[in-house]
Amino acid sequence: MAILLRCHPHYTYTASVDVCWKWYGGSWFEGMATCAEEDSRLVVLDTVDKLESLRQAINSANENYYYWVGGQFVSGTWKWLDGTPVEMTSTFWGPGEPNRSPSHANALGWNTNTHGKFDDGVGNSNNRHICEKP
């Protein structure tokens, strides 16, 4: 009997939101490349359940850092990599965010090490990024 593996061997599976994920170091752009090499993508945190499940895993592992996630500013709108709009109320954004400062801040970051909310940032900054295999 063949066993079908849901995740890459080094990814973590979270059954409650049916997603495999793994974090790495690097820029938003490096994250795009790393995730693509592993047949995954930067994580799309488009539901509260998914956001909270991943937040809990990060907190449990004591891995609170600034993470690049799969959102970007395109043609005047924040969008997830799957093309859907980033529909977050002000309670999801960090203080004063999004502020597009500097004006080329076009990548979505998740600041789990301070306020636990989202910031806009310059995608070439070296932080961590989270890949998911949906």
N, C-alpha and C positions, 0 to 999 in steps of 0.2 A: 504494500500500500504506500503510495507516494504521500509525503507530507508537504503541504503548501506553506511556505514561510511568508507571513504577512509583511515582515519588515526586513530591511538589511540587517545582517547579524549584529552590527554595532549601534543600531537605532533602538529607541525605547518605544514600546507600544502602549498607548493609552486607550483602553477599550471603551471608556465612557464617551469618547468623541471619535472613536475609530480612526486614529491617526498614529503614524510612526514619526518620530522626530529625533533630532540630534543637534547639539550645538558645537560650533567651531569658532576659531578666532579669525579675524580678517575684516575687510571692508564690505560694504553692501555689494559692491561689484564683484569682489572675490566670492562672496556668498552666492551670488547668481551663478557663477561658474562652478563652484564646488557642488552646489545642490544639483545642477544640471548633469554633472559627471556621475552622480549617484542616482540618476533618474528620479529626482525629487525637485523641490522648489523652496524658496524662502517661505517660511510659514505665513499663512493667511489666517489672521486671528479675527474672523468675521462673525463669531458667535461668542456670547458671554461664557457659555459652557467651555468652549475651547480655550478661551483666554484664561479662565479660572483654573482649568485642569493643568495647563502648562505653568501658570503662576505657582500652583501648589507643588508641582514637580521641581521647579527651580528653587523654591524656598526650602523644600525638604532636602535637596542636595546642597544647600548653602552655596548656590551658584548665582547670586544676585549681581548682575552686571548690566551694562548697556548692550542690548541686542538689536541688530538689524533684523527687521521682519519684512514680509513681502508686500509692502505698500510703497507707492511712489506718486509724485506730483506730476500729472500729465495734462497738458492743455487746460490748465487752470483748475484742475480737480484732483483730489486724492483718490487713487484707485488701488485696489488689490491687484496682484499679478494676474489673477484670473479675469480681470477686466471689470469686476463689479466695484461700485463706489465704496469708499471707506465711509461708512455711515456711523460715526461715533459722535455722541453728544459731548458737551464740554466736560462731563465727568470722566471721560476716557483720556482727555488731553492733559498734559502736565501744565503747570502754571504758565500762562502767557503763550501757550502753544495752540495751534501751529502759528509760528511767526515768520516763517520763510526768511530767517536771518542766518547767514547771508542770503541774498536773493536766489542763489543757486542751491539752497537746501531743499533737495527734492527726494530724499529717501526717508522712509518711516522707521523710527527707532523706538524701542521699548525700554524705558529707563527703570529697570527692576531694582537697581541699587540705591535709588533715592526715593522717588515718589510712586514708582510702580505704574506710571502712566506713559502715554506716547508723546514723543517729540519729533519734530522734523529736523533733519540733519543733512550734512554733506556726505554723500555716499562713499567718498574715498577715505573717510576717517577709519582708523583701525580700531574696531571694537570686536564684539562677537556677533555671530549670526546663527539663526536657527533654521535648519532645513526640515521639511516635512515630506513624507510620502503619503499623499491623501488616499 
